[in-house]
């Protein structure tokens, strides 16, 4: 989906002057979801650029699904910038098993943070992280409705809220839609994770135990576009600094692989020598969903991390036991 909004390099300050995001490094920035995969990548990037006033709260410190707590936080902290990268995430199995939990929690997080940002009066710019789940799909196999709606509905609501805030209130609220992110801090539980951490864990376990085969869901012919979280973080910074438009901007690597190709790549990285068995009784999910990320590229963004290099680094992190939820 193209975006017709024009790039915007600066915003007004309280004294009437203008400043760009990248020169406003002492400003208070609330990064919701700072411990997550994408959130932690954004935090690392902002820190490396010299931003000195980053706000992050763990779930124990601030439950974003609790409206009074979120409102109290915004009223007390009064951030100038907000980046909403928080949400309940999981793979096809996890979201299909508990769709109500996923949908309601993500709806609450999106509406609570966006509403509090609008009402507190201090927010100059806000970025909402959507996902490729907002796009319709045309798949040859039935896709579990629960697995789609648990992500699509909250993200669509967030997009519409940002558009309304721009139109009615003049708030510089923008939206980015990344596609299939992976990277450090990606959760590794065997059944609830996304495809890359799930494959890493399965192949590693099979290697350690000497298993002769690893079973992978689906046919393996699904096409996937993977973007490293560090590359997505670079896109977020660029959008915060240069973009001000009413339509969301896609963030995808533009490089597709089949799940079979991915599985072979992960097997090589892990060093597993057994065979792969494809369980075609399990759903493939969406067969293809490649994003048009030409608007990001027009702003000068290009992904830097090659998929194999990213997999090697992720597996090394897994072995070091430094990834969230890692268990032997």
Secondary structure, DSSP 8 states (H G I E B T S, - for coil): ------B---EE-TTS-EE-GGG-TTS-EEEETTTSHHHHHHHHHHHHTT---EE---TTT--TT-HHHHHHHHHHH--SEEEE-------HHHHHHTHHHHHHHHHHHHHHHHHHHHHHS--SEEEEEEEGGGS----SS---HHHHHHHHHHHHHHHHHHHHIIIII--EEEEEEE-SEE-TT----TTTS-HHHHHHHHHHHHHHHT-SEEEEES-S--EEE-EEHHHHHHHHHHHHHHB--SS-EEE----EEEHHHHHHHHHHHHT--SEEEEETTS----S------HHHHHTT------HHHHHHHHHHHHHHT-STT---
